[in-house]
Amino acid sequence: SPLDILYIDKRVLMKITFLASLIGISMAFNPFDSIMPMLVVVIIFLLLLSVYMVIKGRMIDAVGILLISLPLINYAENQLLIWGPGFSSEWITIKIAIILLFAGIWFIANFVIDKKNIIQEKFNLLILIFILTTFFSALFSIDIVYSLRRWLFEIIYPLIIYFIIINSIRHEADIRKFMSYLMTSVFLNLVIVLYYFVKYGSGNTLLDEYFLNLSFADGVLVANILIMTIPIVFAFMTTERKRSKKLLFVAIITTGMIGIILSFSRMAQISIAIGLLSFGLIKKARRYL
């Protein structure tokens, strides 16, 4: 049977299905009060699993599991801030603290214990120039404190993830595996955002509930990630032979397009439209998939 080919025990599959259904029902009826303890347990499990993967030398799996945990952390952190001040400040949040902790463990495991060499990339010089340029831009701005905070959140923390990924990829197969984790993370985040959006609305005074702009997910940022990820899903779909997986990719692309439409990010909408038209109308462009 297909389950035997994939080495999946039927009893384990039934337990996973039951647990997933239980979580889904809990979120549908009361997403925070009933699901929060369970969500925290899942987050802790994923974080411990990612650290375990670092120790075992499976760096792509470690980074991928960390990426999958981040949307759940966003969701939980948002509710903690609603309930009370929680562990958050203008300089650091729970998610950022976790990223920094993971980066420290990853660095020690790779470059202190295993004594690996940092991968030399010419692009790293451009990254360094970009970091320094934006840093001096923050220093010479009108509000230095605010600009430095934005510099940390929008420049330094994402580049930490970038640096870890670049130094984790050792083989070509690692790229496809990382792309799979990235797709899972992005569309898990999108599903959570859309669920919250449908259940509560955005509370935006200008466009009311039709605008995807939540307290923990800005529509423009969601759209900017989607226009980079949807082409990856198309690439996976064109190289997939199984009909069931092709249908899964179609469902993922459809969900992504709903997110882009509800984001009201016009540049993202124009970009994805031009991209789809170019692949649909220009045969030579299809080979780039």
C-alpha angles and dihedrals in degrees: 000000000000089000091056091050090053091045092238118150111226093222091052090049091052091050091050091048091049092049092047091050091049092051091047093051091047091052092047094055103032114359099186115025095047100029102043098081090046091045092052090051091051091049093050091048092051093047093049089047092052091051089048089053089052090053090048091051095245094131099166091053090047093053092041094053089047090053091050091052095052097075090050090049090051090052094047094043091053092056093045089056090050091052094046145323092289123174101324138111140168089269105040141018134191091264094050091047090053092049091051092047091049091047090052093050091045092050094049093047094049108034104023104036102025093029094218121173121248110249110251112225127171087218089065089072090057089048090053091049089049092051093049094044093052090044093056089043088058092047093053096044124109093248104039097178094051092045093050090052090052089047090056096045099040102032115020103039096048090046090054088060090045092051092049092049095048091051093045097056109090103152136033090248088061090065094059091044091051091048088054091053091045092052091048092050096046096047094042086056091047093050091051091048093048091047092052090044094052094045100044109012122225101271090223109159095207103051097011115210095342094078120083098224112126132171091257102028125049113206095224093051091048090050093048090056093045096054088057095045103041092066088054089055089050089052091052091047095052092053096043119098102184113094093213092057092045089056089049091053090048089054091049092049091048091052090048092051090051088054092050092048093049092045091071086212099148097190091052090049092050091046095052091044093053091045094051092045092051092052092043099047104028112063094193090058092060093072090070089068 
